[in-house]
Amino acid sequence: MAPKKLYIKTYGCQMNVYDSERMAEAMGGEGYETTERPEDADMILLNTCHIREKAAEKVYSELGRYKGLKAARPDLKIGVAGCVAQAEGEEIMRRQPMVDLVVGPQSYHRLPEMEAKVRTGGKALDTDFPEEDKFDHLKGRPKAKRGPTAFLTVQEGCDKFCAFCVVPYTRGAEVSRPADRVLTEARDLVERGVREITLLGQNVNAYHGHDGGLAGLIHALAEVDGLERIRFTTSHPNDMDEALIEAHGTCDKLMPYLHLPVQAGSDKILKRMNRQHTAEQYLRLIERLRAARPDLHLSGDFIVGFPEETEADFQATLDLIEAVEYGSAFSFKYSERPGTPAAERPQVPEAEKDDRLQRLQALLTKQQRSLQDAMVGRDVHVLFEKPGRLPGQMVGKSEYLHAVHVETSGIVPGDMARIRIESSGPNSLKGVMSPL
């Protein structure tokens, strides 16, 4: 019998990328192979994200594109997974009756049973927060060769309840995977060709599955033979403990790049956001991190136009950015999320949000280009991931997460080399093999 085909479209963060991989593996045990074309699929899964503006409407729009496929092939099964599935639940099936199954991010290990149900003509909905550990119920990763980098979820959920965020409602309370299971999965990835692992969590530095917290897990992973690089994301400033700060200076395999969102530079707005730290506390934390690792490159998240934000509040955010000097950042206009506290507050006019976002992004772009330009003439260590667009070109990432293009022969994905940076572009660097 020919294998069934599964098409997964993934929205949002790296954790959704990881979840989609595990969904594919779970369905692989039921005879499914992945396909890049929805037209070829026996099942279509949308793995959704609820963070971006109008996330639910974008999902409904995407579902509308598959109406023709469903009409032509009634046996085609369509499912919605992830955070929009968790938030919308039965509403998705009501608005789009062609949807066969809806599964939340904590229940996707139940996909095989749900698929069996819909194959007999039923509908399946599961947005529970089950007591069992979904990772225990997922089949092991197949032993196929992997690329040199991989994501590895170690923590899920968030207890912070920022006023703008739906994560505590869609992903649930903070839960950490036991260290021994994480280490087992990491060793399996390395056996399959992975040399760099990024540890994932909605609030990854709140990880408590190891006696030493996230720092203890990182040091344990550093002992895995063949694993050359470790990264982690996304962190909350309030959970950046001394052991983790110290690890940035003592663990050679922990890369000098850190994504540490602050969201705003005004203490008034930080309090309205329920961030539970001040701008000064964040800046002092950055000082301690850079004392441990002077060459640390920082990334951040920023929301402009949060309810009640004044021009003075926005200027405080610009001042914080000037003080930190970010290597990269993600920035967004505030948009309401139904059910979150901030959605009920007086909103900043859209024109003001647009103006502030443009000004903030101009400053962040200036800083990013300045830090990239400062790399010219320096040597970096590049882990090559794939061929570039030009013949003979390879692309990889530096320890600072810069994309680096090199024209060279004899390099294959998974190789590491010392590269001398010769030029800086808008979003990448170009280099040659270092003469040293």
N, C-alpha and C positions, 0 to 999 in steps of 0.2 A: 504493500500500500504506500502511495506517495505521501511524504510528510505534509502536514498542514502548515500553512504559512501564517506568521504573526507579524503585524506591523505595529510598532510602538512609536508614537510621537511624544517627545519629552519637552516639557516647558520648565523654565525656572532654573533652580539652583543645582549645584553639584550633587546634592543629596538625592534629587530626583533622577539624575543620571545614574547614580548607584542603584536606586530603587528600580529603575527600568531594566538594568542589567539583571537584577535578581528576579524580576517578573519574567523576563525572557528565559532565565534558567529554570524557574518553577514550571513554566509552560513547556520547556524543552523536555521535561520528564513526561509530558503528556503527548509527545509526538509532534511538537511544533518546532519549526525553524523560522528564524527571523527573515524578513524581507524589507527592502528599502522602498517598495512600491505598494501603496494601499490598494491599487487595482488588483494586485496578485494575492491579497491577503484573504484568509479564511476568518481571521479575527483582527479587528482594529482596536487598539487601546490608546487612549489619550491620557498620559500621565501629567496631571495638571498642577499648576502653582497658583496660589491665591494672593501672592504678594503684590504683583503689578496692578496698575490701574485697569479697571473694567475686566478683571481676569475672567469672571464667569461669562460675561458676554462674548469674549473672544472664544471661549470653549463652545458656546452655542453656535457661533458663526462657523467654527471649524466643523462641528457636527453637521451643519447644513450642507457642507460640501460633499458629504458622503451619502446624501439622500438618493442620488442617482445610482450609486453603487448598490445600495441596499435594495432599491426597487428592482434593479436588474438581477440581483443575486440574493434572494430572500434568506438563503442559508448563511450569508455573511453575518457574523456576530460583532457587535460594537459595544465597547466598554469604556467607562470613564473612571480613572483612578486618581489618586493624589489628593491634594488639599481642597480643590474645588469640589471634588466628589464628597469629601468629608463635610464641607460647609453646606452644600446644596442638597445632598441626599436624594430624597424622593422627588424633589422639585425638578431634577434633571430628567427623570423618567416621565414626569408629567408634561414638561415642555417639549421633550423630544422622545416620543413613544418608540422610536426605532432603536433606542438604547436598550441593550439586553442586560447589562450588568453595571453596577456602580460599586466601587470598592475604595475604602479609605486607606491612607498611607500606613496604618498600623495593622491592616487586615489582609494585605495582598498575598500573604502566604496561603490564604484560602482560595486563591484563584482557581486551582485545578478543580476543586469541588464546585465552585460557582460556574465554571465552564461546563462541567458535566450537566449541571442543572439546566443551563440555557440551551444545551444541545438537544434536550428533550422537549423544548418549546416553552420553558418557563422563563421567569425573570429572576435576577439575583441582586440583592442589595445588602452590603455589609459595611457599615461605618462605625462598628464597635471599636472600643479600646480594649482588646482582649487581654486577659491576664497572662496568657501564655506568651513566651518570647517568640516573635515571628521568625527570628534568625535560627532558632532551634528547629523550626518546622520546615525550613527551606532546604531543598536538596543541595548538596555540595556543588561548588562551582565545577563545571566540566574542565577537563585537563587540557583544553586547547591552548595553543600559544597565545600570549597576550602581548600588547605593546609595552613599551618601557615604563609607562606611568599608569597609575590606577588610583581610584578613590576607594576608601574603606570607611564605612560608617561605624563609629564607635559610641555615639551618643545621639539621642533623639529627644525632642520635646523641649519646652522652656517653661520655667517658673517665674520669669521676670515680669510678665504682663505689662510690657510697654504699651502706652495708650494708643499707639497707632497700629499695633501688630495683631494678626489673627493666629499666629503660630501656636500659642498655648491652647487655642480652641480647636485647631485642626490637627495638630501633632500630639497634643496632650502634655502631661507632666514630664519632667526630665527623667530619663532612664538611661543607664549606662550598660554597655555590654561587658561581660566579664573579660578580664585581661587575657586569660588563657585562650578564649575563643578568638579574640582579636589576633593574638599571636599566631594561632593555628592558621587563620585565614591569610595573614600576611605571609607566612612561610609558603603557603600554597601559591600565592600570587608570584612570589619570587621564583619558585620552581618553574613557573610558566613564563618567565622572562621579564617580570616587572623589576625595575631598579629604583623607582621612586614611588612612594605612597603618600597620598594626602589624606589625613585623618579628618573625617567629617562629623559635624554635629550642629544642630541648631544653636547650641551654646557649648561648643566642644570643650572649652576649658573648665566647664563644670563637671567634666568626666570624673567618676569616682569608682570605676570598675577595677582599679588598681590601688593598692594601699598608698602608693605615692602620688595618686591623682594622675592628671595628664602627663606631668613631668616624669613620673615613675613609668608610665606606659611608653613614653618616648625613649627613655633610657633602655627599657627592655627590648624595644624594637631595634634599637641601635646595635644590639648583639646578634641580630639575625644576619647570618652570612649571605652576602649577595645583595642585601638592601643597602643602597648607597645614599639615598636621600629621604628625608622625612619633612613633611609640611603639615599644617593643620589649619582648619577654618570651619566655622566662623566663631570668633571669640567675643566675650563681653568683658569690658574693663573691670567689672567688679569681681571677676573670677580669675584674674591674672595674679596668681599667688607667687610668693618669693621663689619657690622651687621651680616654677615654670619660667620665671624671669632668669634665674640662674642657668637653666638648661640652655638658653639661647647663647650663653657664653661658654658652656662646658661640653655640650654635645655636638661633635663635629658633623654629624649626619643631619642635624636640624638646620634647615636652610635659613639664611638671613633675610627672610621676608615674612611679614606679619600683617594679616588683615585684622584690624582692631577698630570696629565701628564706634563712632562717637555720636553721630546724627546731627548735633548742633553745638554751637559754642556759647550760647546764652544760658546762664544758670536758670533763668526763669523758664525758658522753653524746655530745658532738660528736666526740670521738676514737673512741668505739665506733661512731658512724655513719660514720666515715671521711670527715668533712667537710673535714679538712685546714686548718682555721682555728679560732681561739679566739673566745670571746665578745668579748673585748677588741679583737681585730683587726676584728671586725665592727662594733663600736661606733665605732672610730676611722675606719673606712671611711665610716660614716654621717656623721660629723662633716665629712669632706672633701667628701662629696657636697653637704651642706647649706651648706658654705662656698661652693661653686660656684653653688648654686641655693638660696637661703634659703627659698623657698616650696615646696620639693619635698615632695610627699606620697608616703609610703611604704606599700607593701603587703608582706606576708610570708606564709610558710608555716610551720606549726608541727605537730609530731608529739608527742603526749603518750603516756605509757605505753610508751616505747621499752624494750626489754629492759634490766633492771638499773637503771632510773630509780628513784631514791629521792625521798622528799618534798623533801629538800634540793635535789636536782637540778631538780625541778619548780619550786621556789621561785626558783631561778636563772633559769629561763625567764621567770617572771613579772617578775622584777627587770629583765631585758633589755627586755621589752615596755614596762615603765614608763619606762625610759630613752629608748627610741626614739620612742614615741607614733606608732602606726600609724594611717593613715587607713582601712585595710581589711586583712583578712587571711583566709587559709584555714587551718583547723585540723582535725586528724583524730586519732582514736585509732590507735595503731600496730596493724597487722594483718600477719600473716606472709605473705611472698611466697615460695613454694617455690623453692629454688635460690639464694636470697640468704643472705649470712652471718648476718644477724640472726635469721632464722627458726629457727636451731639453738640459740639462746641461751635462758636462763631468762626466762619471760614474766611481765609484771606482771599481777596479777589484774584481770579485767574491771571489777569494781566500783571499783577504784582508778582505772582508766583513765576510767571514766564520770565519777567525781567530779572528776578533774583537768581533763577536757575542759570540763565545765560552768563551773568556776572560771576557766579560761583564756578561754573565749568570753565570759564576763561582763565581764572586763577589756577584751578587744578591742572588744566592743560599746560599752562606756563611752567608750573612746578615739575610736571612729568617730563616735559621736553628738556628742562634744565638738568634734571638728574640723569636723563638718558644721554644728553650731550656730554655730561661729565664722565661717562663711561668710555668715551673715545680715547684710545691709547692705553686702556687698561686690559689686563688679562682676566678672563672669566672662565669658569668651567661649565661646559655645555653638555647636557644630556640630549642627544639627538633623537628625535621622535618620528620624523617622516621626511620624504623628499619634498623639496621646494617646488615652486612653479617653473623655475628655469632648469634646463638640462644641467645635470651635475651638481645641483644645489641641494643642500640638506638644511632642515630647520630643527632647532631644538630650543631648550630653555636654559638660561643661566641660573646660577644659584639665587639670583634676585628676581626670578620669574620673568625676565625679559625674553621675548622671542628673538632668537639670533639666527641669521641666515649666513651660511658659509658655502662657498663654491669649492668643493673638494672631491677627491676620488677615494674610494676604499672605505668610506664611512657608511655604516648601515644603522638603522634604528636600534637603539639600545647602547650604542657606543658613547663614550664620554671622551672629551678632548679639551685641552686648554686652548682657548681662542683669544687672539688679540683683536679688540674692537677697532674698526677703521672708520666707521661712519654711523650716524644716528638718523633714523627716519621717524615719521610720525608715531608709529606704534611698534617699531622693531629696531634691532641693531644689525649691522653687517660686520663680519669679521673674517679673519684668515687664521690658519693654524699658527699658534704662537711659536716664534723662533726659540723661545726659552725651553 
